[in-house]
Amino acid sequence: MGLFDNASEDDIILENADLDCEPQNDYVSKKRVKKIDEYLEPGEKVHFFATDSGGQLKIDGEQQSVLNLTTAVTDRRVLFKHGKMIGSKQTSIDYKDISSVEVSFGMVQKRLNLETDSKVFGLGVGQIDKDEVQDMAKFVREKCRKTGKTRNEDSDGNSSPDEEDALDKLERLGDLRDRGVVTEEEFEEKKQSLLDQI
């Protein structure tokens, strides 16, 4: 596909991606998914898709210098591709490696925050609306729960009390604020809702 390709959806052939799935946000299209199709596995179902033309990408609280960001949430993982002045890079995060999923909304920005054991990723998803961002986060949380790795389970697989879970989330939220992943305003808003759970 060239820069000015005006191919219709019917003319586009995806080698790997499967778009016949539910749930799925309205932003998923053959034309958009074609840009990341080569990074997908055969038959991988694309449930959610988002782009951020401003390139809002934070890793461990540090803003990355990128031109654009494309995020796909599939039945197997979260995949994002970020373009730089020269070239691009793609990163894949398996659901089993995600320990926390949060969303943050600023005045203009919308971000999906994914925490793993080693990194925190703040993925700009500015081209979709807030409800779709919430649906995307809910889908990722459900996939993470199905892998058996959630923060509210102890090593025996027994659920911890809600109070401990809220305290853990509050602690992680403070860490995200300290790293600059969430703003002070976002921190205060989420903090109050977590304190209400205790």
Beta strands, then each sheet from edge to edge (+ up, - down):
strand 1: 46-52
strand 2: 57-59
strand 3: 62-63
strand 4: 68-74
strand 5: 77-83
strand 6: 88-94
strand 7: 98-105
strand 8: 110-116
strand 9: 120-124
sheet 1: 1+ 4- 5+ 6-
sheet 2: 3+ 2- 9+ 8- 7+
end
